[in-house]
């Protein structure tokens, strides 16, 4: 009896321990980026790269070869090996191998770096074969073929060639004349400012003259005497900067500029090279952004040689991707366009003749990943399976046959092709799987799973995550939503509910990744007894041109109509307490939060608006004018969307939060709204983060989300 009792007691203890382990509660230190325990609750990952057709795992202490048929790992080299072969007395010459890369498919060379230099090390011969000494410089851009590096130092653009000789390309660089860096405020797919030719012998680069652009008077409060540190900020309808494109030739040590004409009120983007390095291509866009042209230039002289393509619109054309030449046929290139209503692939020849449309349908090509050179196929991702999905496909250019290459579920977050494109390494997620890593063959359907990450939250109380669709305000269009409910949800109870909103272009809140792309803050709120509801209204991304452009010249209006359809849906749910409805968003979502609070003051009891746009006339030229035109040309649209005149309508509790040094949505927005509220006699609350920009960094983000949560706890629950 005593043994049986002991066994029973131990079993009960085991059950109790299991239950308590699964009953752990989250804190923001667990959930929020910048939190002290955040890294420990991220899904397991592997850092992978290709060395030709060989898959390599890079880790802190070693690099491993992975057999793509079996998944078996073997050590390629260790960190101790590298530091020994580097011949340095400093045992930490290279501190980790996480960023190791293998730039030459057929050579046993690994590219590594530290704070002082970059090295190429032959891990078969066990010695350094090349190194430079300019690691860590601004805008560092190295090319494998020439081993030359372009970089910016003290505002000037330099190139160091493969032999270590330094070439200075500019002398007049400053905060007002910017070389070799991103221009046009990172719009039009621009992420950098230098572009090497395929042979690494020529460098195309941006030069941005912004002397004529008004300074926004940012202030650094931290010195003993606060210092003026202005940003160049061209506001909608005002004078913008002027960009030109230079081409530097390493062999001649000369620079020419592309003869593109007067750069005033024009945008140059998606720079690429011909395979023979003789021609530079770029898309050129007028300031109204309704006339886009693909133009070719002679790289040696800078002269314009051809206009290959032109696309116009009664709203806007937005080039986001450079043309890409076929690796097996340098006379043809692939271009992406939304001209048929959805982003698709088109094949052109060098003269600009459209040969055929390669993909079509009421779905979006999301990325041209690369090519399988053996089968002469294009490899790309799209949301053809479901608007919330992102899957990998191949398209054989000869037969036109398309093939789904992955599981046909979830969202691919990263797709890496091997050197010839015959294999792909996919990092993906599904609503129930935090991370999967698969190896697929792009010529036929075969795959190997390398990682099926366990749930890092398995010991915690987890909310209920669901997704579905409702109709937009037009009664026709499907809108996808996510709902997050408390783990012990009771349909017979009524819950305070927070609508989280973004709603703007080039973003979405709902997809078929882990927890339906739920933000960790929603989990925290659900743990505190709230329901969170999120819907992607018209105007957001990945649903086609008409879906995106429905909001043109009247930002906030269509979006609010769709969000209110979401509110109607909530009203139909017996468990939603419509007397305790809140709304929260950041940036465009901050604009939407205040828009909803002031246009529907009797619906929303509490709102928290972060970094909110208040009036689009204070936003920057490229983004603002694409969607709103100029204040001069669209006064009615600007007046309708401005929240200044809506300040008098505020009834509920509203907290506005901003980074004191926000250089994206400058503080003039929220301060002007506060002034309007003072004049109208309404009472918002306000909080600023000194030294922070548009998003709170590091542990300040934890503080921010504590503040947001507490506001709802104080006034909504």
C-alpha positions as CSV (number, residue, x, y, z in Angstrom):
1,X,0.0,0.0,0.0
2,X,2.8,2.4,1.0
3,X,4.5,1.9,-2.5
4,X,1.3,2.4,-4.3
5,X,0.6,5.6,-2.3
6,X,4.1,6.8,-3.1
7,X,3.7,6.2,-6.8
8,X,0.3,7.9,-6.8
9,X,1.8,10.9,-4.9
10,X,4.7,11.2,-7.3
11,X,2.4,11.0,-10.3
12,X,0.2,13.8,-8.8
13,X,3.4,15.9,-8.1
14,X,4.5,15.4,-11.7
15,X,1.1,16.5,-13.0
16,X,1.3,19.6,-10.7
17,X,4.8,20.4,-11.9
18,X,3.7,20.1,-15.6
19,X,0.7,22.3,-15.0
20,X,2.6,24.9,-13.2
21,X,5.3,24.9,-15.9
22,X,2.7,25.6,-18.5
23,X,1.2,28.3,-16.3
24,X,4.1,30.6,-16.4
25,X,3.2,34.2,-17.2
26,X,5.0,36.5,-19.6
27,X,6.6,39.8,-18.7
28,X,7.6,42.4,-21.2
29,X,11.2,41.5,-20.4
30,X,10.3,38.1,-22.0
31,X,8.2,39.3,-25.0
32,X,9.5,42.7,-26.0
33,X,12.5,43.4,-28.3
34,X,15.1,44.9,-25.9
35,X,13.8,42.9,-23.0
36,X,16.3,41.1,-20.8
37,X,14.9,37.6,-21.5
38,X,13.7,38.3,-25.1
39,X,16.5,36.4,-26.8
40,X,15.8,33.2,-24.7
41,X,12.2,33.1,-26.0
42,X,13.0,33.5,-29.7
43,X,12.5,30.4,-31.9
44,X,15.6,28.2,-32.4
45,X,17.5,29.1,-35.6
46,X,20.3,28.1,-37.8
47,X,22.6,30.5,-39.7
48,X,23.1,29.1,-43.2
49,X,24.9,30.1,-46.3
50,X,26.0,28.5,-49.6
51,X,29.6,27.7,-50.8
52,X,28.8,27.0,-54.4
53,X,26.4,24.0,-54.1
54,X,27.6,23.1,-50.6
55,X,25.4,24.2,-47.7
56,X,27.3,25.7,-44.8
57,X,26.2,26.4,-41.2
58,X,28.0,29.3,-39.6
59,X,28.1,29.4,-35.8
60,X,30.0,31.2,-33.2
61,X,32.8,28.6,-32.7
62,X,32.8,26.7,-36.0
63,X,31.5,26.3,-39.6
64,X,29.9,23.1,-40.6
65,X,29.2,21.4,-44.0
66,X,25.7,20.0,-44.2
67,X,24.8,17.1,-46.5
68,X,21.7,18.4,-48.3
69,X,20.4,14.8,-48.9
70,X,20.8,13.5,-45.3
71,X,21.2,16.6,-43.2
72,X,24.4,15.2,-41.6
73,X,26.9,17.8,-40.4
74,X,30.7,17.7,-40.4
75,X,33.1,20.4,-39.2
76,X,34.7,22.5,-41.9
77,X,36.9,24.5,-39.6
78,X,36.7,26.0,-36.1
79,X,37.2,29.5,-34.7
80,X,40.5,28.3,-33.1
81,X,41.6,27.0,-36.5
82,X,40.9,30.4,-38.1
83,X,42.8,32.3,-35.5
84,X,45.7,29.9,-35.7
85,X,45.9,30.1,-39.5
86,X,45.6,33.9,-39.4
87,X,48.9,33.8,-37.7
88,X,48.0,36.5,-35.1
89,X,49.3,36.7,-31.6
90,X,45.9,37.9,-30.7
91,X,43.8,34.8,-30.1
92,X,40.7,36.8,-30.9
93,X,41.7,38.1,-34.3
94,X,38.3,36.8,-35.5
95,X,35.8,36.8,-32.6
96,X,33.1,34.6,-34.1
97,X,32.1,32.9,-37.4
98,X,28.5,33.9,-37.6
99,X,29.1,36.3,-40.5
100,X,31.5,34.0,-42.5
101,X,30.8,34.0,-46.2
102,X,32.1,32.0,-49.2
103,X,32.2,34.4,-52.1
104,X,33.9,32.0,-54.6
105,X,31.9,28.8,-55.5
106,X,35.0,26.9,-56.6
107,X,37.6,28.2,-54.2
108,X,38.3,27.2,-50.6
109,X,38.2,30.8,-49.4
110,X,36.2,32.3,-46.6
111,X,35.6,36.0,-46.1
112,X,35.9,37.1,-42.5
113,X,36.3,40.3,-40.6
114,X,37.0,42.0,-37.4
115,X,36.8,45.7,-36.3
116,X,40.1,46.5,-38.0
117,X,40.2,44.5,-41.3
118,X,38.6,42.0,-43.7
119,X,40.4,38.9,-44.7
120,X,40.1,36.1,-47.3
121,X,41.5,32.9,-45.8
122,X,42.2,29.7,-47.6
123,X,41.0,27.0,-45.3
124,X,42.6,24.2,-47.3
125,X,46.0,25.9,-47.5
126,X,45.4,27.4,-44.0
127,X,46.6,30.9,-44.6
128,X,45.4,34.4,-45.4
129,X,45.5,35.1,-49.1
130,X,44.2,38.7,-49.0
131,X,43.2,41.4,-46.5
132,X,42.2,45.1,-46.4
133,X,42.2,47.5,-43.5
134,X,39.0,49.5,-43.9
135,X,36.5,47.4,-42.1
136,X,33.8,49.3,-40.3
137,X,33.7,52.4,-42.5
138,X,30.4,53.8,-43.5
139,X,28.6,52.3,-46.5
140,X,31.2,49.6,-46.9
141,X,30.7,47.7,-50.3
142,X,33.2,45.0,-51.3
143,X,33.3,43.2,-54.6
144,X,34.5,39.6,-54.9
145,X,35.8,39.8,-58.5
146,X,38.1,42.8,-58.1
147,X,38.4,42.7,-54.3
148,X,37.9,46.4,-54.4
149,X,35.9,48.2,-51.6
150,X,33.8,51.4,-51.8
151,X,33.2,53.2,-48.6
152,X,32.4,56.6,-47.2
153,X,34.7,58.3,-44.7
154,X,34.2,61.9,-43.3
155,X,31.5,62.4,-45.9
156,X,33.9,61.6,-48.8
157,X,33.6,58.6,-51.1
158,X,36.6,56.3,-51.5
159,X,37.6,53.1,-53.3
160,X,40.4,50.9,-52.2
161,X,41.4,48.5,-55.0
162,X,42.3,44.9,-54.6
163,X,46.0,45.8,-54.2
164,X,45.3,48.2,-51.4
165,X,45.6,51.5,-53.3
166,X,43.2,54.2,-52.1
167,X,41.3,56.3,-54.6
168,X,39.4,59.4,-53.4
169,X,36.3,60.0,-55.6
170,X,34.9,63.1,-54.0
171,X,36.2,66.2,-52.2
172,X,33.0,68.3,-51.6
173,X,31.1,65.8,-49.5
174,X,29.3,67.1,-46.5
175,X,25.9,66.7,-44.7
176,X,24.6,68.8,-47.6
177,X,26.3,66.9,-50.4
178,X,26.0,63.2,-49.8
179,X,28.0,60.6,-51.7
180,X,27.6,56.8,-52.0
181,X,24.6,56.5,-49.6
182,X,20.9,55.9,-49.9
183,X,18.9,58.7,-51.5
184,X,15.3,59.7,-51.9
185,X,14.7,58.9,-48.2
186,X,14.9,55.1,-48.9
187,X,11.9,55.1,-51.2
188,X,11.6,53.2,-54.5
189,X,13.4,50.2,-53.1
190,X,16.6,52.1,-52.5
191,X,18.7,50.8,-49.6
192,X,22.2,51.8,-50.5
193,X,24.2,54.2,-52.7
194,X,27.0,52.2,-54.4
195,X,26.6,49.6,-57.2
196,X,29.5,47.6,-58.5
197,X,29.7,46.3,-62.1
198,X,29.7,42.5,-62.5
199,X,33.5,42.5,-63.0
200,X,34.1,44.9,-60.1
201,X,36.0,47.3,-62.2
202,X,33.4,50.1,-62.3
203,X,31.3,51.7,-59.5
204,X,28.0,53.5,-60.0
205,X,27.2,55.8,-57.1
206,X,24.7,58.4,-56.0
207,X,25.5,62.0,-55.3
208,X,22.7,63.9,-53.5
209,X,22.8,67.7,-53.3
210,X,20.4,68.8,-50.5
211,X,21.7,72.3,-49.9
212,X,18.3,73.6,-51.1
213,X,16.3,71.4,-48.7
214,X,15.0,73.0,-45.5
215,X,16.5,71.9,-42.2
216,X,14.2,70.5,-39.6
217,X,15.5,71.9,-36.2
218,X,16.3,68.8,-34.2
219,X,17.8,69.3,-30.7
220,X,20.3,67.2,-28.8
221,X,19.4,67.8,-25.1
222,X,22.2,65.7,-23.6
223,X,25.2,68.1,-23.7
224,X,25.4,70.7,-20.9
225,X,24.1,73.2,-23.4
226,X,21.6,71.6,-25.8
227,X,22.9,71.5,-29.3
228,X,21.2,72.2,-32.6
229,X,21.5,69.0,-34.8
230,X,19.2,69.6,-37.8
231,X,17.9,67.1,-40.3
232,X,17.5,67.7,-44.0
233,X,13.7,67.1,-44.4
234,X,11.9,68.0,-47.7
235,X,8.2,68.3,-46.8
236,X,5.4,67.7,-49.3
237,X,5.0,70.5,-51.8
238,X,8.4,72.0,-50.9
239,X,11.8,72.0,-52.5
240,X,13.4,68.6,-52.7
241,X,17.0,67.5,-53.2
242,X,18.8,66.8,-56.5
243,X,20.4,63.5,-57.3
244,X,22.9,62.6,-59.9
245,X,24.7,59.3,-60.7
246,X,28.4,59.0,-61.2
247,X,30.4,56.1,-62.6
248,X,34.0,55.5,-61.5
249,X,36.4,53.4,-63.5
250,X,39.1,51.7,-61.6
251,X,41.3,51.1,-64.7
252,X,41.3,54.8,-65.8
253,X,40.8,56.3,-62.3
254,X,38.2,58.6,-63.9
255,X,34.6,59.4,-63.0
256,X,31.8,60.4,-65.5
257,X,28.2,61.3,-64.6
258,X,25.2,59.9,-66.3
259,X,23.8,62.6,-68.6
260,X,20.2,62.2,-67.4
261,X,19.3,65.9,-67.7
262,X,18.2,68.3,-65.1
263,X,17.8,66.3,-61.8
264,X,15.3,68.8,-60.3
265,X,12.1,67.1,-59.2
266,X,13.1,63.7,-60.5
267,X,13.9,60.3,-58.9
268,X,16.6,57.9,-60.0
269,X,16.3,54.3,-58.8
270,X,16.9,50.6,-59.2
271,X,20.4,51.0,-60.7
272,X,21.8,47.9,-62.4
273,X,24.5,46.9,-64.8
274,X,24.6,44.9,-68.1
275,X,26.4,41.6,-67.8
276,X,29.3,43.0,-69.9
277,X,29.7,46.1,-67.6
278,X,29.3,48.5,-70.5
279,X,25.8,49.8,-69.7
280,X,24.1,51.2,-66.7
281,X,20.3,51.0,-66.4
282,X,18.0,52.9,-64.1
283,X,14.4,53.8,-63.6
284,X,13.6,57.5,-63.8
285,X,10.5,58.9,-62.3
286,X,8.9,62.4,-62.3
287,X,8.0,64.1,-59.1
288,X,4.3,63.4,-59.6
289,X,5.4,59.7,-59.7
290,X,3.0,58.9,-62.6
291,X,5.6,58.6,-65.4
292,X,8.3,56.0,-65.1
293,X,11.0,55.2,-67.7
294,X,13.7,52.6,-67.9
295,X,16.8,54.3,-69.4
296,X,20.2,52.9,-70.5
297,X,23.5,54.8,-70.3
298,X,26.9,54.2,-71.7
299,X,29.1,53.5,-68.6
300,X,32.2,54.9,-70.3
301,X,30.8,58.3,-71.5
302,X,27.7,58.7,-69.4
303,X,25.6,59.3,-72.6
304,X,22.1,58.2,-72.8
305,X,21.8,55.3,-75.3
306,X,18.1,54.2,-75.1
307,X,14.8,54.5,-73.4
308,X,13.7,50.9,-73.1
309,X,10.4,51.1,-71.3
310,X,7.8,53.6,-70.2
311,X,4.9,53.2,-67.8
312,X,2.4,55.9,-66.9
313,X,-0.6,56.0,-64.5
314,X,-3.4,58.3,-63.6
315,X,-2.4,57.7,-60.0
316,X,1.2,56.5,-59.5
317,X,3.9,54.1,-60.7
318,X,6.2,52.8,-58.1
319,X,9.4,51.0,-59.3
320,X,10.7,48.8,-56.5
321,X,13.0,46.3,-58.3
322,X,15.9,46.6,-60.7
323,X,15.8,44.6,-64.0
324,X,17.7,41.3,-63.9
325,X,19.5,39.7,-66.9
326,X,19.2,36.0,-67.6
327,X,22.4,34.3,-66.6
328,X,22.4,32.1,-69.7
329,X,21.3,34.9,-72.1
330,X,22.7,38.3,-71.7
331,X,20.4,39.7,-74.4
332,X,17.3,39.3,-72.2
333,X,16.2,40.6,-68.9
334,X,13.3,40.2,-66.4
335,X,11.3,43.2,-65.2
336,X,8.7,43.4,-62.5
337,X,5.6,45.6,-62.9
338,X,2.0,46.0,-61.6
339,X,0.8,47.2,-65.0
340,X,-1.8,44.4,-65.2
341,X,-3.0,45.1,-61.7
342,X,-0.7,42.8,-59.8
343,X,3.1,42.6,-59.5
344,X,4.3,40.1,-62.1
345,X,7.3,39.2,-64.1
346,X,7.9,40.2,-67.8
347,X,10.6,39.2,-70.2
348,X,12.3,41.9,-72.4
349,X,15.1,41.9,-74.9
350,X,18.0,44.5,-74.7
351,X,16.2,46.8,-77.1
352,X,13.3,47.1,-74.8
353,X,10.9,44.9,-76.7
354,X,8.5,43.0,-74.4
355,X,8.8,39.4,-75.4
356,X,6.1,38.0,-73.0
357,X,4.4,38.2,-69.7
358,X,5.9,35.4,-67.6
359,X,3.4,35.3,-64.7
360,X,-0.2,36.4,-64.4
361,X,-3.2,36.1,-62.1
362,X,-4.9,37.8,-59.2
363,X,-1.9,37.3,-56.9
364,X,1.5,39.0,-56.3
365,X,5.0,38.0,-57.1
366,X,6.8,39.0,-53.9
367,X,10.4,38.4,-54.8
368,X,12.5,37.3,-57.8
369,X,14.8,35.0,-55.8
370,X,17.1,34.0,-58.7
371,X,17.6,31.4,-61.4
372,X,18.1,27.6,-61.9
373,X,20.7,27.8,-64.6
374,X,20.6,24.1,-65.4
375,X,16.8,24.0,-66.1
376,X,16.7,27.7,-67.3
377,X,14.1,28.5,-64.8
378,X,13.2,31.6,-62.7
379,X,12.8,31.0,-59.0
380,X,10.4,33.4,-57.2
381,X,8.1,33.7,-54.3
382,X,4.4,34.6,-54.5
383,X,1.1,34.6,-52.6
384,X,-0.8,32.6,-55.2
385,X,-1.8,29.8,-52.8
386,X,-3.4,32.3,-50.3
387,X,-3.1,36.1,-49.9
388,X,-1.7,35.4,-46.5
389,X,1.0,33.0,-47.7
390,X,4.4,33.3,-49.3
391,X,5.6,30.3,-51.2
392,X,8.5,29.3,-53.5
393,X,7.9,28.6,-57.2
394,X,9.9,27.9,-60.3
395,X,9.0,28.9,-63.9
396,X,10.6,27.1,-66.8
397,X,11.2,29.8,-69.5
398,X,11.1,27.3,-72.3
399,X,8.0,25.3,-71.4
400,X,6.2,28.0,-69.3
401,X,5.5,25.3,-66.7
402,X,5.3,26.6,-63.1
403,X,6.0,24.4,-60.1
404,X,5.4,24.9,-56.4
405,X,8.7,24.0,-54.7
406,X,7.9,24.1,-51.0
407,X,5.2,22.8,-48.6
408,X,2.5,25.2,-50.0
409,X,1.8,26.5,-46.5
410,X,2.9,29.4,-44.3
411,X,5.3,32.2,-45.1
412,X,8.8,32.0,-46.4
413,X,10.9,34.5,-44.5
414,X,14.1,33.9,-46.4
415,X,15.0,32.0,-49.5
416,X,18.7,31.4,-50.4
417,X,19.7,29.8,-53.7
418,X,22.9,27.8,-54.2
419,X,25.4,29.2,-56.8
420,X,23.7,27.6,-59.8
421,X,20.2,27.8,-58.3
422,X,19.6,24.0,-58.2
423,X,19.0,24.1,-54.5
424,X,17.3,26.5,-52.1
425,X,17.5,26.9,-48.4
426,X,14.1,28.1,-47.0
427,X,13.4,29.6,-43.7
428,X,9.7,29.7,-43.1
429,X,7.0,29.8,-40.5
430,X,3.4,28.7,-40.2
431,X,0.6,29.7,-37.7
432,X,1.6,26.7,-35.5
433,X,5.3,26.4,-36.3
434,X,7.6,29.1,-35.1
435,X,10.4,28.2,-37.6
436,X,11.1,25.6,-40.2
437,X,14.2,25.3,-42.3
438,X,13.9,23.2,-45.4
439,X,16.3,22.4,-48.3
440,X,14.5,22.0,-51.6
441,X,15.6,21.1,-55.1
442,X,14.4,23.7,-57.6
443,X,14.4,21.3,-60.6
444,X,12.1,18.8,-59.0
445,X,10.0,18.4,-55.9
446,X,12.2,17.0,-53.2
447,X,13.0,18.4,-49.8
448,X,14.8,17.8,-46.6
449,X,13.8,19.4,-43.3
450,X,16.8,20.7,-41.3
451,X,15.0,22.3,-38.5
452,X,11.6,22.1,-36.9
453,X,12.0,24.5,-34.0
454,X,10.2,23.7,-30.8
455,X,7.8,26.2,-29.3
456,X,9.9,28.4,-27.1
457,X,6.8,29.5,-25.3
458,X,5.6,26.0,-24.4
459,X,6.0,26.5,-20.6
460,X,3.9,29.7,-20.7
461,X,0.2,30.4,-20.8
462,X,-0.5,31.2,-24.4
463,X,-3.4,33.1,-25.9
464,X,-5.7,31.8,-28.6
465,X,-4.6,33.0,-32.1
466,X,-7.1,32.9,-35.0
467,X,-7.5,34.4,-38.4
468,X,-10.4,34.9,-40.8
469,X,-11.8,37.4,-43.3
470,X,-14.6,39.9,-43.5
471,X,-15.8,42.1,-46.4
472,X,-14.4,45.6,-46.9
473,X,-16.6,48.7,-46.9
474,X,-17.1,48.1,-50.7
475,X,-18.9,44.9,-49.8
476,X,-16.8,42.9,-52.2
477,X,-13.1,42.8,-51.2
478,X,-11.9,40.3,-48.6
479,X,-10.0,41.7,-45.7
480,X,-8.0,39.4,-43.5
481,X,-8.0,39.7,-39.7
482,X,-6.2,38.3,-36.6
483,X,-7.8,37.9,-33.2
484,X,-5.9,37.2,-30.0
485,X,-8.0,36.0,-27.1
486,X,-7.0,35.1,-23.5
487,X,-5.9,31.5,-22.9
488,X,-8.9,30.9,-20.7
489,X,-11.3,32.6,-23.1
490,X,-15.0,32.2,-22.0
491,X,-17.5,33.1,-24.8
492,X,-20.0,33.9,-22.1
493,X,-17.9,36.7,-20.7
494,X,-17.4,40.2,-22.1
495,X,-13.9,41.4,-22.7
496,X,-12.3,44.8,-23.2
497,X,-10.9,44.8,-26.7
498,X,-8.1,46.7,-28.4
499,X,-8.0,47.3,-32.1
500,X,-4.3,47.4,-33.2
501,X,-3.9,49.2,-36.5
502,X,-1.3,50.2,-39.0
503,X,-3.2,50.3,-42.3
504,X,-0.6,52.1,-44.5
505,X,1.2,51.2,-47.7
506,X,4.1,48.7,-47.8
507,X,3.1,46.8,-44.7
508,X,0.7,44.2,-43.5
509,X,-0.3,42.9,-40.1
510,X,-1.8,39.5,-40.9
511,X,-0.1,36.5,-42.6
512,X,0.2,32.8,-42.1
513,X,3.4,32.9,-40.1
514,X,3.7,31.9,-36.4
515,X,0.6,33.1,-34.4
516,X,-0.7,34.7,-37.6
517,X,2.1,37.3,-37.3
518,X,0.9,38.4,-33.9
519,X,3.0,41.0,-32.1
520,X,4.3,39.9,-28.7
521,X,2.5,42.9,-27.1
522,X,-0.8,41.3,-28.1
523,X,0.1,38.2,-26.2
524,X,0.9,40.4,-23.1
525,X,-2.5,42.1,-23.4
526,X,-4.3,38.8,-23.8
527,X,-2.6,37.6,-20.7
528,X,-4.1,40.6,-18.9
529,X,-7.6,39.8,-20.1
530,X,-8.0,41.7,-23.3
531,X,-8.9,40.7,-26.8
532,X,-6.8,42.1,-29.6
533,X,-8.1,42.6,-33.1
534,X,-6.1,43.4,-36.2
535,X,-7.3,43.8,-39.8
536,X,-5.4,44.7,-43.0
537,X,-7.5,47.4,-44.7
538,X,-7.4,48.5,-48.3
539,X,-4.2,50.4,-48.9
540,X,-1.9,47.8,-47.3
541,X,0.5,45.6,-49.3
542,X,0.5,42.3,-51.2
543,X,-3.1,42.5,-52.6
544,X,-2.6,44.2,-55.9
545,X,-2.5,47.7,-57.4
546,X,-6.2,48.6,-57.0
547,X,-6.3,47.4,-53.4
548,X,-3.2,49.5,-52.6
549,X,-4.3,52.6,-54.6
550,X,-7.8,52.8,-53.3
551,X,-6.6,55.3,-50.7
552,X,-4.9,57.6,-53.2
553,X,-5.3,61.4,-52.5
554,X,-7.4,60.7,-49.4
555,X,-5.2,58.9,-46.9
556,X,-7.1,57.6,-43.9
557,X,-10.6,57.7,-45.3
558,X,-11.0,54.3,-47.0
559,X,-8.8,52.9,-44.3
560,X,-11.2,54.1,-41.6
561,X,-14.2,52.7,-43.5
562,X,-12.6,49.3,-43.6
563,X,-11.5,49.5,-40.0
564,X,-15.1,50.3,-39.0
565,X,-16.2,47.2,-40.8
566,X,-13.9,45.4,-38.4
567,X,-15.6,47.2,-35.6
568,X,-19.0,46.0,-36.9
569,X,-17.7,42.5,-36.9
570,X,-16.6,42.9,-33.2
571,X,-20.0,44.3,-32.4
572,X,-21.5,41.0,-33.6
573,X,-19.4,39.0,-31.2
574,X,-21.2,38.6,-27.9
575,X,-17.9,38.4,-26.0
576,X,-16.7,41.8,-27.1
577,X,-17.5,44.6,-24.6
578,X,-18.2,47.5,-27.0
579,X,-18.3,49.9,-24.1
580,X,-14.6,49.1,-23.6
581,X,-13.1,49.4,-27.1
582,X,-9.6,50.8,-27.5
583,X,-7.3,51.5,-30.4
584,X,-3.5,51.6,-30.8
585,X,-1.0,52.1,-33.6
586,X,2.3,53.6,-34.4
587,X,3.4,55.8,-37.3
588,X,0.7,55.4,-40.0
589,X,-1.0,53.5,-37.3
590,X,-0.7,56.5,-35.0
591,X,-2.4,58.6,-37.7
592,X,-5.1,56.0,-37.9
593,X,-5.5,55.8,-34.2
594,X,-6.2,59.5,-33.8
595,X,-8.3,59.5,-37.0
596,X,-10.6,56.8,-35.5
597,X,-10.7,58.5,-32.1
598,X,-11.7,61.8,-33.6
599,X,-14.0,60.7,-36.5
600,X,-15.8,58.1,-34.3
601,X,-15.5,59.6,-30.8
602,X,-18.4,57.6,-29.4
603,X,-17.0,54.3,-30.5
604,X,-13.5,54.2,-29.1
605,X,-13.0,54.8,-25.3
606,X,-9.2,54.8,-25.2
607,X,-6.4,55.2,-27.7
608,X,-2.6,55.2,-27.7
609,X,-1.0,56.9,-30.8
610,X,2.7,56.5,-31.4
611,X,4.7,58.7,-33.8
612,X,1.5,59.9,-35.5
613,X,1.2,61.7,-38.7
614,X,-1.2,64.6,-38.0
615,X,-1.1,66.5,-41.3
616,X,0.5,65.1,-44.5
617,X,1.8,68.5,-45.4
618,X,4.5,68.0,-42.7
619,X,5.5,64.6,-44.1
620,X,8.3,64.0,-46.6
621,X,8.1,64.6,-50.4
622,X,8.6,61.1,-51.9
623,X,6.1,59.1,-49.8
624,X,3.7,61.9,-49.1
625,X,3.3,63.1,-52.6
626,X,3.0,59.6,-54.0
627,X,-0.2,59.0,-52.0
628,X,-1.5,62.6,-51.5
629,X,0.0,64.7,-54.3
630,X,1.0,68.2,-53.1
631,X,-0.9,70.5,-50.8
632,X,-1.1,72.9,-53.7
633,X,-2.6,70.3,-56.1
634,X,-4.8,68.4,-53.6
635,X,-6.0,70.9,-51.0
636,X,-9.3,69.1,-50.4
637,X,-7.5,65.8,-49.8
638,X,-5.1,67.3,-47.4
639,X,-7.9,69.1,-45.5
640,X,-10.0,65.9,-45.3
641,X,-7.1,63.9,-43.9
642,X,-5.7,66.5,-41.5
643,X,-6.3,65.9,-37.8
644,X,-5.8,69.5,-36.7
645,X,-9.5,70.3,-37.4
646,X,-10.5,67.1,-35.7
647,X,-8.9,68.0,-32.3
648,X,-12.2,69.4,-31.1
649,X,-13.9,66.0,-31.6
650,X,-11.8,64.2,-29.0
651,X,-13.9,62.6,-26.3
652,X,-12.1,59.5,-25.1
653,X,-8.7,59.1,-23.3
654,X,-5.9,59.5,-25.8
655,X,-2.2,59.2,-25.1
656,X,0.2,60.5,-27.8
657,X,3.8,59.2,-27.7
658,X,6.8,60.4,-29.8
659,X,10.5,60.0,-30.0
660,X,11.8,63.5,-29.2
661,X,14.2,63.3,-32.1
662,X,11.9,61.5,-34.6
663,X,13.4,62.2,-38.1
664,X,10.6,60.3,-39.9
665,X,7.4,61.7,-38.4
666,X,8.9,64.9,-37.1
667,X,7.7,66.2,-33.7
668,X,5.9,69.1,-35.4
669,X,3.1,66.7,-36.0
670,X,2.1,65.8,-32.5
671,X,3.0,69.2,-31.1
672,X,0.7,70.9,-33.5
673,X,-2.1,68.5,-32.6
674,X,-1.5,69.3,-28.9
675,X,-1.8,73.0,-29.8
676,X,-5.0,72.4,-31.6
677,X,-6.4,70.5,-28.6
678,X,-5.4,73.3,-26.2
679,X,-7.3,75.8,-28.4
680,X,-10.3,73.4,-28.6
681,X,-10.3,72.6,-24.9
682,X,-9.8,68.8,-25.4
683,X,-7.4,66.9,-23.1
684,X,-5.0,64.3,-24.7
685,X,-2.0,63.0,-22.7
686,X,1.5,63.2,-24.1
687,X,4.8,61.4,-23.5
688,X,8.2,61.9,-25.3
689,X,11.4,59.8,-25.4
690,X,14.4,62.0,-25.3
691,X,17.1,61.1,-27.9
692,X,14.9,58.5,-29.5
693,X,13.9,58.6,-33.2
694,X,10.8,57.0,-34.8
695,X,11.0,53.7,-32.9
696,X,12.3,53.2,-29.4
697,X,15.6,51.3,-29.3
698,X,16.9,48.8,-26.8
699,X,15.4,48.7,-23.4
700,X,13.4,51.9,-24.0
701,X,11.1,49.7,-26.1
702,X,10.2,47.8,-23.0
703,X,9.5,51.0,-21.1
704,X,7.3,52.1,-24.1
705,X,5.2,49.0,-24.1
706,X,4.8,49.1,-20.3
707,X,3.5,52.7,-20.7
708,X,1.1,51.7,-23.5
709,X,-0.2,48.7,-21.5
710,X,-0.7,50.8,-18.3
711,X,-2.7,53.4,-20.2
712,X,-5.2,50.7,-21.2
713,X,-5.2,49.2,-17.7
714,X,-5.9,52.6,-16.2
715,X,-8.7,53.7,-18.6
716,X,-10.1,50.7,-20.5
717,X,-10.2,47.7,-18.2
